Amino acid sequence: MPYRLGVDVGGTFTDVLLIDENSGGTWRAKTASTPADQSVGVLHGIDKVCAAAGVDRTEVANVLHGSTVATNAILEGTGAIVGLVTTEGFRQVLQIARSFVPGGLAGWIIWPKPEPLAALENTVEVAGRIGSDGSVVRELDEDAARAALRKLKANGVQALAVSLINAFANDIHEQRIAELAREELPGIEVSVSSVVLPEMREYERALTTVANGYVQPQVARYITSLSDKLRADGVPAELFILRSDGGLTAADAAIAAPVSMLLSGPAGGVAGAVWVAEQAGYTELLTFDMGGTSTDVALVQGGKARIGRQTTVADLTVRASAVDVRSVGAGGGSIAHVPELTKALRVGPRSAGAEPGPAAYGKGGTEPTVTDANVVLGYLPTTLAGGEITLQQDAARAAVQTIADAMGLASAEAAAAGIVDIVNENMLGGLRLVSVQQGFDPRDFALVAFGGAGPLHANALGRLTGAWPVIVPPSPGVLCALGDATTSARNESARTVLRKLGDLQPDDFRSIFRELAAATSKGLIEQGVPAERQSTSYAADVRFVGQGNELQVTFDASLLDAGDALAQLANRFDAEHQRLFSFTLSVDHELVNARATVTGDRPNVAPIRLEAGDGDPAAARLGGTRIYVDGEFVQAALYDRLKLRAGDVISGPAVVIEMDSTTLVLPGHAATTDPSGSLLIRPVNHLGD
């Protein structure tokens, strides 16, 4: 009997979900992450979930993995030493960059410009030139290219990026340099811009190619090591990695293009949130994933996550398709502190992580964290992760008391409440980035809260945003693993076109996209997904003639077959431009890039269906507990989530506990148990909505 296994590695916990591909049945497990070697935590989690299901390791056919290895390499600056080969005259392409400085007024005064991922001393030029139309203006000087590569070898580069001007139109010179590099720098991975990002704009193409090379050796080591350990541990499964756009790719493909997995972990959470919300009947969503280190938020329309053409990690922004996820440094492990200069309480972005973790974990941590604050307020049970972690209340109180002392507050509870309020405001800022800043009213969406810490803060975030209901999925702490396991294989191809829509014939327009679709489909077939199990979607980067930047317009095959396809494309662009910028122009449109995405079918996962109840959750009640809320102690009911039935209504204040997470229902609110297993939290006066 074949099984699929989803794995999500976070900064604090590793989550595992096992799916029976025949029945759709699922089993879940949660274990502490092992930052020194993530594969140790992964294998421990696999053992734990297989034992829970009574399944032998040999029955696992596929391991589907959301990984933060590439992300961490960027965040921690631990990537490879990258050599860059450019066209003569373009050696400082990364140093010149784009004339954009983040921040408000006078931001340029205080903004520290990040160092390029390829140092100037490791950047070399080669003579030879391709024209913008793809013609060879000047032949490649192969002798000079070999000499330049030998210089990089002497400098000790660990990865090589090749990005030549206009290579998107003709890659003959790039491919030849790659061949020479394999001779001159044997054993070193080579990233070629015409493969990594075959689109115009030399800076973005060079930066993305260098980023690919920067993380490639580390990703290759991790994926190869994990594959080897799985087999050595008796798990003969095929390994797939989650891409930033929410699709799966084979391990070999992930090693070749690791820049496509910079947001691998957060993308899995969004996929899982979409799946569980659909079971409860909701498709317009704000997703809110709060883990131990950070919080990731995204917006979903019509059951589909918004996919952008930029991936941003810390100061790095590359051109790669990704779910439009925004991250803030707010998690259960975020450390609270009071700067001596301002005496104003701050929370994050520094995190206690998994080691030593919050003070309550008893692993040597002494600094106060959000988790410690929740312990002091009475929101958390005494154990986490199914008993794997025992919380030490005295240690948590002692840590939070340092904040109370620094601010002259009367009690540790007052300090803890301040910590929670500030971290909630930090997360609200992230939610506004994907909603209000993009022209969306959060009150038009449901809020899906997950991650180990998300359900504790979900009710408060619903109150701040006005997004109702707040949906807390079953097993919210392992939802990212569910997203990994329920995601389909995906492949993408792109091409720069640069044609005015007025000059483009409908047949040419259709042939461009269909050729891309055919090439993309072939790549997915090579990964084992037959054509009959594939679906195709398209995207066009369009701008007004004369504009410097473009917007992405997505569509399906029905538009290609329409007689007025070009007019429809222009109208869709105008509508998006109007929504974002409140104006349009009466000039022609220009098709900049064409893109085709092919996706495999979704695996079979049986939805949860709870036994019908009568609305009274008394059978699930475990007793009562004191919690501190709105400035005072109140008595709250304590419930076991596994004993709730469909239709049961939990009135706040209440705490609902389960293996991997804890849900807080505030006074004046109630949580209704949906037949799909999700808790739907609303203000009491909204219960009929």
ZAMARGU-4260 file (C-alpha; in steps of 0.2 Angstrom, whole numbers, plus 5000, padded with zeros to 4 digits):
<rodrens>
0) 5000/5000/5000 | 5009/5016/4995 | 5011/5031/5006 | 5015/5050/5003 | 5025/5059/5017
5) 5025/5077/5019 | 5039/5085/5029 | 5041/5103/5034 | 5057/5109/5043 | 5055/5125/5054
10) 5067/5135/5065 | 5059/5126/5080 | 5049/5111/5075 | 5050/5098/5061 | 5032/5093/5056
15) 5028/5076/5047 | 5012/5071/5039 | 5009/5053/5032 | 4995/5050/5019 | 4988/5033/5013
20) 4986/5036/4994 | 4972/5023/4993 | 4961/5028/5007 | 4967/5046/5009 | 4969/5043/5028
25) 4982/5054/5037 | 4994/5053/5052 | 5004/5067/5060 | 5019/5069/5070 | 5029/5084/5077
30) 5047/5084/5083 | 5061/5096/5088 | 5071/5103/5074 | 5090/5099/5073 | 5098/5115/5066
35) 5115/5107/5065 | 5109/5094/5053 | 5091/5096/5048 | 5090/5078/5041 | 5092/5071/5059
40) 5075/5079/5064 | 5067/5074/5048 | 5072/5055/5050 | 5066/5056/5068 | 5049/5063/5063
45) 5048/5050/5049 | 5051/5036/5062 | 5038/5044/5074 | 5024/5046/5061 | 5027/5028/5054
50) 5026/5021/5071 | 5009/5030/5074 | 5002/5023/5058 | 5009/5006/5061 | 5018/5007/5044
55) 5035/5001/5039 | 5047/5013/5031 | 5048/5003/5015 | 5030/5007/5011 | 5033/5026/5009
60) 5034/5029/4991 | 5036/5048/4990 | 5044/5061/5002 | 5038/5078/4999 | 5049/5091/5008
65) 5047/5110/5011 | 5065/5115/5015 | 5073/5131/5022 | 5091/5127/5017 | 5091/5139/5003
70) 5083/5153/5014 | 5094/5150/5028 | 5110/5151/5017 | 5104/5169/5012 | 5098/5174/5029
75) 5114/5168/5038 | 5126/5173/5024 | 5133/5155/5023 | 5132/5152/5004 | 5146/5148/4992
80) 5160/5159/4986 | 5153/5163/4968 | 5162/5168/4953 | 5153/5178/4940 | 5157/5179/4921
85) 5149/5195/4912 | 5151/5203/4895 | 5165/5215/4893 | 5160/5232/4900 | 5147/5225/4913
90) 5159/5219/4927 | 5150/5230/4940 | 5133/5225/4936 | 5129/5220/4953 | 5137/5235/4961
95) 5128/5247/4951 | 5111/5238/4954 | 5095/5248/4953 | 5093/5265/4960 | 5080/5260/4973
100) 5082/5263/4992 | 5070/5255/5004 | 5063/5265/5018 | 5055/5282/5020 | 5061/5300/5020
105) 5080/5301/5021 | 5081/5282/5020 | 5096/5283/5009 | 5106/5291/5024 | 5104/5276/5035
110) 5102/5262/5023 | 5117/5250/5023 | 5118/5244/5005 | 5120/5225/5005 | 5136/5217/4998
115) 5133/5208/4982 | 5133/5189/4983 | 5147/5189/4970 | 5162/5200/4975 | 5170/5212/4962
120) 5186/5203/4963 | 5177/5187/4958 | 5169/5195/4944 | 5177/5193/4926 | 5173/5200/4909
125) 5174/5191/4893 | 5175/5198/4875 | 5160/5194/4864 | 5143/5202/4861 | 5125/5196/4857
130) 5113/5209/4850 | 5096/5212/4857 | 5089/5203/4842 | 5099/5188/4846 | 5112/5191/4832
135) 5131/5188/4835 | 5138/5206/4835 | 5156/5200/4841 | 5162/5182/4842 | 5167/5175/4859
140) 5185/5176/4863 | 5188/5158/4870 | 5206/5160/4875 | 5202/5176/4885 | 5187/5166/4893
145) 5198/5152/4898 | 5210/5164/4906 | 5196/5172/4916 | 5190/5156/4922 | 5208/5151/4928
150) 5208/5167/4938 | 5192/5162/4946 | 5199/5145/4950 | 5214/5153/4958 | 5203/5164/4969
155) 5195/5148/4976 | 5177/5151/4970 | 5165/5137/4975 | 5151/5140/4962 | 5150/5149/4945
160) 5137/5160/4937 | 5137/5165/4919 | 5126/5180/4914 | 5130/5189/4897 | 5121/5204/4890
165) 5106/5198/4879 | 5108/5180/4883 | 5089/5179/4884 | 5089/5181/4865 | 5103/5169/4861
170) 5112/5159/4873 | 5126/5152/4862 | 5140/5161/4871 | 5134/5157/4888 | 5133/5139/4884
175) 5150/5139/4877 | 5157/5147/4892 | 5148/5134/4903 | 5157/5120/4893 | 5174/5129/4895
180) 5170/5130/4914 | 5167/5112/4915 | 5185/5109/4908 | 5194/5123/4918 | 5184/5121/4935
185) 5179/5103/4936 | 5167/5098/4950 | 5160/5116/4952 | 5142/5119/4948 | 5138/5131/4934
190) 5123/5142/4934 | 5118/5150/4917 | 5107/5165/4916 | 5098/5159/4900 | 5092/5143/4909
195) 5089/5151/4927 | 5080/5167/4920 | 5078/5168/4901 | 5071/5186/4902 | 5077/5203/4898
200) 5085/5215/4911 | 5103/5211/4914 | 5104/5216/4932 | 5089/5205/4938 | 5095/5191/4927
205) 5113/5192/4934 | 5107/5194/4952 | 5096/5179/4951 | 5109/5168/4942 | 5122/5173/4956
210) 5109/5169/4969 | 5106/5152/4962 | 5125/5148/4962 | 5126/5155/4980 | 5114/5143/4988
215) 5117/5128/4976 | 5132/5119/4984 | 5123/5120/5001 | 5106/5114/4994 | 5115/5100/4984
220) 5124/5094/4999 | 5108/5094/5010 | 5097/5085/4997 | 5110/5073/4992 | 5113/5069/5010
225) 5095/5067/5015 | 5092/5056/5000 | 5106/5045/5005 | 5101/5044/5023 | 5083/5040/5018
230) 5089/5025/5008 | 5101/5020/5022 | 5087/5021/5034 | 5076/5009/5024 | 5065/5023/5016
235) 5067/5019/4997 | 5055/5034/4993 | 5058/5046/4979 | 5062/5064/4986 | 5053/5079/4980
240) 5056/5097/4985 | 5043/5111/4987 | 5046/5126/4976 | 5043/5144/4981 | 5027/5145/4969
245) 5019/5130/4979 | 5023/5117/4966 | 5034/5101/4968 | 5050/5097/4959 | 5061/5082/4958
250) 5076/5082/4969 | 5088/5084/4954 | 5078/5098/4947 | 5079/5107/4964 | 5098/5105/4965
255) 5099/5113/4947 | 5088/5128/4951 | 5088/5131/4970 | 5084/5149/4968 | 5066/5143/4965
260) 5065/5136/4982 | 5069/5151/4993 | 5052/5152/5000 | 5049/5133/5000 | 5043/5132/5018
265) 5030/5146/5018 | 5023/5140/5001 | 5018/5124/5009 | 5008/5132/5023 | 4998/5142/5010
270) 4994/5126/5000 | 4989/5118/5016 | 4978/5133/5021 | 4969/5133/5004 | 4965/5115/5006
275) 4958/5115/5023 | 4948/5132/5020 | 4940/5124/5004 | 4933/5110/5015 | 4925/5123/5026
280) 4918/5132/5011 | 4930/5147/5010 | 4940/5153/4996 | 4944/5171/5000 | 4958/5170/5013
285) 4972/5179/5022 | 4984/5165/5028 | 4994/5168/5044 | 5007/5155/5049 | 5016/5159/5065
290) 5030/5147/5069 | 5044/5148/5082 | 5055/5161/5072 | 5044/5171/5060 | 5027/5173/5054
295) 5022/5171/5036 | 5006/5179/5028 | 4998/5178/5011 | 4982/5182/5002 | 4972/5170/4992
300) 4958/5174/4980 | 4946/5161/4973 | 4955/5147/4981 | 4972/5152/4973 | 4987/5160/4981
305) 4993/5175/4972 | 5009/5171/4963 | 5022/5185/4961 | 5037/5186/4950 | 5049/5191/4964
310) 5056/5182/4979 | 5062/5192/4993 | 5073/5185/5007 | 5080/5198/5019 | 5089/5211/5007
315) 5089/5200/4992 | 5075/5201/4979 | 5077/5189/4964 | 5066/5186/4949 | 5058/5169/4953
320) 5040/5164/4954 | 5034/5163/4972 | 5018/5163/4982 | 5016/5181/4987 | 5022/5178/5005
325) 5028/5192/5017 | 5038/5187/5032 | 5040/5197/5049 | 5052/5192/5063 | 5038/5188/5075
330) 5036/5170/5081 | 5035/5160/5097 | 5053/5162/5100 | 5054/5180/5096 | 5064/5189/5110
335) 5057/5204/5120 | 5069/5217/5126 | 5069/5235/5132 | 5083/5246/5124 | 5092/5256/5137
340) 5090/5272/5126 | 5072/5272/5123 | 5065/5261/5137 | 5052/5256/5125 | 5047/5237/5124
345) 5052/5228/5108 | 5049/5211/5102 | 5059/5202/5089 | 5066/5200/5076 | 5079/5191/5085
350) 5073/5173/5090 | 5078/5160/5103 | 5075/5147/5090 | 5075/5129/5094 | 5092/5129/5104
355) 5091/5135/5117 | 5073/5141/5114 | 5062/5150/5126 | 5066/5150/5144 | 5050/5139/5147
360) 5058/5125/5137 | 5071/5122/5150 | 5086/5120/5138 | 5096/5135/5145 | 5087/5149/5137
365) 5085/5164/5149 | 5079/5178/5138 | 5060/5182/5138 | 5051/5176/5122 | 5033/5177/5116
370) 5031/5159/5121 | 5036/5163/5139 | 5023/5177/5139 | 5009/5165/5133 | 5014/5154/5148
375) 5014/5168/5160 | 4996/5173/5154 | 4990/5155/5156 | 4987/5152/5138 | 4998/5137/5135
380) 4997/5119/5143 | 5011/5112/5153 | 5017/5101/5138 | 5020/5104/5119 | 5022/5093/5104
385) 5013/5078/5111 | 5023/5078/5127 | 5040/5080/5119 | 5043/5097/5127 | 5038/5101/5145
390) 5036/5119/5149 | 5043/5126/5165 | 5032/5140/5171 | 5044/5147/5184 | 5057/5149/5171
395) 5045/5158/5160 | 5039/5170/5174 | 5057/5174/5179 | 5062/5178/5161 | 5046/5189/5158
400) 5049/5198/5175 | 5065/5205/5168 | 5054/5215/5156 | 5042/5221/5170 | 5057/5226/5181
405) 5065/5236/5166 | 5049/5245/5162 | 5043/5248/5180 | 5027/5237/5178 | 5017/5230/5193
410) 5018/5212/5187 | 5025/5199/5175 | 5007/5197/5168 | 5007/5215/5163 | 5023/5213/5155
415) 5018/5197/5146 | 5002/5206/5140 | 5013/5220/5132 | 5024/5207/5124 | 5009/5199/5116
420) 5001/5215/5111 | 5016/5221/5102 | 5019/5205/5093 | 5001/5205/5087 | 5004/5223/5080
425) 5019/5217/5071 | 5010/5203/5063 | 4996/5215/5059 | 5008/5225/5049 | 5013/5210/5038
430) 4994/5206/5035 | 4992/5224/5029 | 5006/5222/5017 | 4997/5208/5007 | 4980/5216/5009
435) 4978/5235/5012 | 4994/5239/5003 | 4988/5229/4988 | 4971/5237/4987 | 4961/5223/4997
440) 4950/5226/5012 | 4954/5212/5025 | 4936/5212/5030 | 4932/5204/5014 | 4942/5188/5019
445) 4943/5174/5031 | 4959/5173/5041 | 4967/5155/5042 | 4978/5154/5057 | 4991/5140/5058
450) 5008/5135/5064 | 5012/5130/5081 | 5009/5148/5088 | 4996/5154/5076 | 4980/5149/5085
455) 4985/5157/5101 | 4986/5174/5092 | 4972/5171/5079 | 4957/5178/5088 | 4967/5194/5092
460) 4972/5196/5074 | 4954/5193/5068 | 4949/5207/5080 | 4963/5219/5073 | 4959/5215/5055
465) 4940/5212/5055 | 4943/5197/5045 | 4930/5184/5050 | 4929/5170/5053 | 4946/5165/5059
470) 4949/5147/5053 | 4959/5136/5064 | 4963/5120/5054 | 4964/5103/5062 | 4982/5100/5068
475) 4987/5118/5063 | 5005/5115/5069 | 5008/5103/5055 | 4998/5111/5042 | 5014/5115/5032
480) 5018/5097/5031 | 5000/5094/5025 | 5003/5107/5011 | 5019/5098/5006 | 5009/5082/5005
485) 4994/5089/4995 | 5004/5099/4983 | 5006/5094/4964 | 5021/5093/4953 | 5024/5110/4944
490) 5036/5116/4930 | 5037/5133/4922 | 5045/5140/4906 | 5047/5158/4901 | 5052/5169/4886
495) 5055/5187/4883 | 5044/5193/4868 | 5045/5213/4868 | 5031/5215/4855 | 5017/5228/4855
500) 5000/5220/4856 | 4995/5231/4841 | 5009/5223/4831 | 5006/5205/4836 | 4995/5193/4826
505) 4983/5182/4836 | 4991/5166/4828 | 5008/5172/4834 | 5002/5176/4851 | 4994/5158/4852
510) 5010/5149/4845 | 5021/5158/4858 | 5012/5152/4873 | 5008/5134/4866 | 5026/5132/4862
515) 5031/5136/4880 | 5017/5125/4886 | 5024/5110/4876 | 5042/5113/4882 | 5035/5114/4900
520) 5024/5099/4899 | 5039/5089/4892 | 5049/5093/4908 | 5035/5087/4919 | 5034/5071/4909
525) 5052/5068/4913 | 5048/5070/4931 | 5035/5056/4930 | 5019/5065/4927 | 5010/5059/4911
530) 5002/5072/4900 | 4984/5066/4904 | 4987/5071/4922 | 4993/5089/4918 | 4984/5106/4917
535) 4992/5122/4910 | 4990/5140/4915 | 4998/5155/4907 | 5004/5172/4912 | 5010/5187/4902
540) 5020/5202/4909 | 5012/5217/4901 | 5015/5236/4902 | 5010/5252/4893 | 5022/5257/4879
545) 5035/5268/4887 | 5033/5261/4904 | 5049/5254/4913 | 5040/5240/4923 | 5026/5228/4919
550) 5012/5219/4928 | 5008/5200/4927 | 4992/5195/4920 | 4986/5177/4922 | 4974/5167/4911
555) 4970/5149/4905 | 4969/5141/4888 | 4951/5148/4885 | 4959/5165/4882 | 4971/5158/4869
560) 4957/5151/4859 | 4946/5167/4860 | 4945/5178/4844 | 4948/5194/4854 | 4962/5186/4865
565) 4974/5202/4863 | 4959/5214/4867 | 4955/5203/4883 | 4973/5203/4888 | 4974/5222/4887
570) 4958/5224/4897 | 4964/5213/4911 | 4980/5222/4912 | 4970/5239/4912 | 4959/5232/4927
575) 4974/5227/4937 | 4983/5243/4933 | 4968/5253/4939 | 4966/5243/4955 | 4984/5245/4960
580) 4988/5263/4954 | 4970/5271/4951 | 4973/5276/4933 | 4976/5269/4915 | 4983/5276/4899
585) 4976/5277/4882 | 4992/5270/4873 | 4996/5253/4866 | 5001/5239/4877 | 5017/5229/4876
590) 5020/5210/4879 | 5036/5209/4888 | 5037/5191/4894 | 5027/5175/4891 | 5026/5161/4903
595) 5018/5144/4904 | 5015/5134/4920 | 5011/5115/4919 | 5004/5107/4935 | 5001/5089/4939
600) 4985/5083/4947 | 4982/5084/4966 | 4984/5068/4976 | 4970/5060/4985 | 4968/5065/5003
605) 4952/5061/5013 | 4944/5076/5021 | 4940/5075/5039 | 4922/5073/5043 | 4917/5074/5062
610) 4902/5066/5070 | 4888/5078/5072 | 4885/5085/5089 | 4871/5095/5097 | 4881/5111/5099
615) 4886/5107/5117 | 4905/5104/5119 | 4903/5097/5137 | 4910/5080/5132 | 4926/5088/5127
620) 4928/5099/5142 | 4943/5095/5153 | 4940/5108/5167 | 4945/5126/5169 | 4960/5137/5170
625) 4964/5155/5175 | 4970/5166/5161 | 4975/5184/5160 | 4966/5194/5147 | 4961/5212/5145
630) 4970/5217/5161 | 4963/5205/5173 | 4962/5186/5177 | 4947/5177/5172 | 4941/5159/5173
635) 4942/5150/5156 | 4935/5133/5150 | 4948/5120/5144 | 4944/5109/5130 | 4951/5093/5121
640) 4950/5097/5103 | 4950/5078/5098 | 4933/5076/5107 | 4924/5090/5099 | 4909/5086/5087
645) 4903/5095/5072 | 4892/5110/5077 | 4899/5111/5095 | 4900/5129/5100 | 4914/5135/5112
650) 4911/5152/5120 | 4926/5162/5126 | 4935/5164/5136 | 4942/5146/5132 | 4958/5137/5128
655) 4957/5122/5116 | 4972/5110/5117 | 4978/5097/5105 | 4995/5088/5101 | 5003/5102/5090
660) 4995/5118/5095 | 4984/5128/5107 | 4969/5139/5102 | 4964/5154/5112 | 4945/5160/5111
665) 4944/5177/5119 | 4929/5184/5129 | 4915/5190/5118 | 4919/5177/5104 | 4914/5159/5100
670) 4922/5145/5090 | 4910/5134/5080 | 4917/5116/5076 | 4915/5114/5057 | 4911/5097/5050
675) 4928/5097/5041 | 4936/5099/5058 | 4941/5117/5058 | 4937/5129/5072 | 4928/5145/5065
680) 4930/5159/5077 | 4918/5174/5076 | 4912/5188/5088 | 4897/5182/5097 | 4886/5195/5087
685) 4893/5188/5071 | 4889/5169/5074 | 4875/5169/5061 | 4886/5176/5047
</rodrens>
